[in-house]
Structures are given as C-alpha cells and as structure tokens.
Amino acid sequence: MYTVWVQLDVHPDRVDEFTEAIHTNALASLNDEPGCIRFDVQRDTTNPHRFYFYEIYIDQDAFEIAHREAPHYARWRESEAQCIVPGSKSMLLSVPLFPDDIPERP
C-alpha cells in the first residue's frame, strides 16, 4: 500500500471551481482506478482556503503511473494550475505501518 498526503491553499475567488474539480477527480479516482483504495478531501476548520487530501493506493505504481496517467488526472491538473496558490502545495508520501487494519484494503 502507498499513501499520499497533500496540503494546499486555494485562491479565495477559485474555491468553488476547485471544490468541483477535486470532487470530480476524487470520484473518478475511486471509480475508475482499481488501484485507488481511498481518496478523502478535507477542508481546514480555521482556514477555509486550505485543503488536505488523503489518498491510499494498492502500491506506488497505482499512484505514480495509473493515477497520473488517467484522463481525469489531466483535467485535474488544468484546474489545479488555475486554483492553487503557487508554492502552497506540499505532498508527503508514506506506507501504512498496519495495512491489514485499513478497512478498505483490497
């Protein structure tokens, strides 16, 4: 398993556009990518322009190859370029310590 944690800030005037685009991307990832186990999108409670993604894939290739080559990901990248504050995106990559405890595991 392979986990992706993302934090980013969205331009205030682009929040609606961003939320629609990331919702579409998250649903397509879950529905169209057999290697995507989980894709959560969270909004910060103190900063309404900060968002977090929590994604779990069956392995690194499911994220780095299958996810990034999916047609919906290309559309997401276009929205991302317009909506996200430059320099605000950070990504952390990890592996679960107890993967058998993840309810959605394949």
Secondary structure in CASP SS format (residue, H / E / C, confidence):
PFRMAT SS
TARGET T0000
AUTHOR 0000-0000-0000
METHOD secondary structure of the structure
MODEL  1
M C 1.00
Y E 1.00
T E 1.00
V E 1.00
W E 1.00
V E 1.00
Q E 1.00
L E 1.00
D E 1.00
V E 1.00
H C 1.00
P H 1.00
D H 1.00
R H 1.00
V H 1.00
D H 1.00
E H 1.00
F H 1.00
T H 1.00
E H 1.00
A H 1.00
I H 1.00
H H 1.00
T H 1.00
N H 1.00
A H 1.00
L H 1.00
A H 1.00
S H 1.00
L H 1.00
N H 1.00
D H 1.00
E C 1.00
P C 1.00
G C 1.00
C E 1.00
I E 1.00
R E 1.00
F E 1.00
D E 1.00
V E 1.00
Q E 1.00
R E 1.00
D C 1.00
T C 1.00
T C 1.00
N C 1.00
P C 1.00
H C 1.00
R E 1.00
F E 1.00
Y E 1.00
F E 1.00
Y E 1.00
E E 1.00
I E 1.00
Y E 1.00
I C 1.00
D C 1.00
Q H 1.00
D H 1.00
A H 1.00
F H 1.00
E H 1.00
I H 1.00
A H 1.00
H H 1.00
R H 1.00
E H 1.00
A C 1.00
P H 1.00
H H 1.00
Y H 1.00
A H 1.00
R H 1.00
W H 1.00
R H 1.00
E H 1.00
S H 1.00
E H 1.00
A H 1.00
Q H 1.00
C H 1.00
I E 1.00
V C 1.00
P C 1.00
G C 1.00
S C 1.00
K C 1.00
S E 1.00
M E 1.00
L E 1.00
L E 1.00
S E 1.00
V C 1.00
P C 1.00
L C 1.00
F C 1.00
P H 1.00
D H 1.00
D H 1.00
I C 1.00
P C 1.00
E C 1.00
R C 1.00
P C 1.00
END
